[in-house]
Amino acid sequence: MIQRVLIALSFVIATVTHSLGSTPASDKLDGWKMTAPRDEIRPHFKCLSNHGPGNTCSYVIRTDEREGLHGAWTKTFSITGGKHYRFRVLRKTEGVPMPRRSALAKITWQDDKGRLVKNDNPTNQKWLRSGTSTHRPDYPLDRGTKNGWTELSDIYKAPTGATKAVVELFFRWAPPNSRVAWNDVSLKDVPEPAKRIVRLASVHLRPRSEERTAEGNCKVYAPYVAEAAAKKADLVVLGETITIYGTGLSYAEAAEPIPGPSSRYFSGLAQKHDLHIIVGLLEKARHLIYNVAILIGPDGKIIGKYRKTCLPRGEADGGVSPGNEFPVFQTEFGKVGMMVCYDAFFPEVARQLTINGAEVIALPVWGCNPELASARATENSVYLVSSTFTDHNQNWIKTAIFNHEGEMIQQAKKWGEVVIAEVDLNRRNHWHGTGDFKARINRGRPNWVVERQGR
């Protein structure tokens, strides 16, 4: 009985100390307020003057020995609907394993009565077409980190009906005795950012040369790359393992170093036509063979390569090795990731490429369920460009360009067709009920629980 009383008393003392000793003076807060969903999960708040990179007040939230605490610094900014605003804040955490989920910023656009406003942006019309869409909160993205401080920033067009923006700097679900410091917060009107228009192309072709050689198969693509260039494509995607198709070569016989004869041929085409090329080859790296996609720039240089991670039975039994990295490459027009054929059957590859920053994912592919390719595009809000050897009439994967909704905005229906689509990489994909979904992926996705448990 005495032990229970002492435990209860210690909790009361801790609660009183928390409520009395953690409230900064209001004259230091510049309009910021301390909020929590419930008092029993309220963390501790503190303002550190002349602190951080901005040499301004750092708004600190920390947890104690309890888990699951949840609170935010909140401030309302006056804005003008229809204008563009750049939000920026710096964040530094201690003892936080997943800052992307625990320490995030949220901007809610409201009218003068504190209500959500109508969404001015086109929403995803493939699903839930009824009803009026309200503008859901925006979640600024994590950018670079310097000296332990991570920048969260983005540019937004304030909805027409909005007169204020409610900024919340959260700290939630973090371990006991951890903390976050927020510094140098700003929301400033800026000019409208330019669109980032890119023309994506794909070739629908079975590259079976008369010579039935690897070299001959490469040369089959020359006029189609030229056609893509004539259509002003920035990127053209070609097929998977093109040097083996119809040649009768084994994986080992078709494999070559990267760079090698085939990659050098396509480097010449890329340089000649001033565009990016993605093509699927077989790579020989010491004693190992990989199914790869390579990205070549307009200068003819190899920007990067991806080694196929998920191998079907034939490749595994044939001695091909899987890759284990998910690189994303910066190009002149945006960030590009690659996956190959069977990778599209599994959500992890496209998701990891998206986490790493991919805006466009290329898919050289022999065959795949088209609904899975569509899912990879829509669940990650990326443009996906596929090039296949599968006949259009077989009701299987298409040579196509998929948009953020997973729809084929262009698809090839005959052999030798070069399809092309013009897209804006700065376009946000707004969904009913969730808003800009891509910005929410890193805020909402779980940790890889199965992998973490070694299963």
PyMOL commands that set and color helices and strands:
alter all, ss='L'
color gray80, all
select helices_A, chain A and resi 2-21+26-28+39-41+99-102+214-220+222-230+251-254+261-273+313-317+341-345+347-355+370-380+392-394+437-444+449-452
alter helices_A, ss='H'
color red, helices_A
select strands_A, chain A and resi 33-35+44-51+56-62+70-78+84-94+105-110+141-146+149-157+164-172+179-190+197-204+235-237+276-285+288-296+302-307+328-330+335-338+360-365+383-388+400-402+408-411+417-424+430-431+435-436
alter strands_A, ss='S'
color yellow, strands_A
deselect
rebuild
show_as cartoon
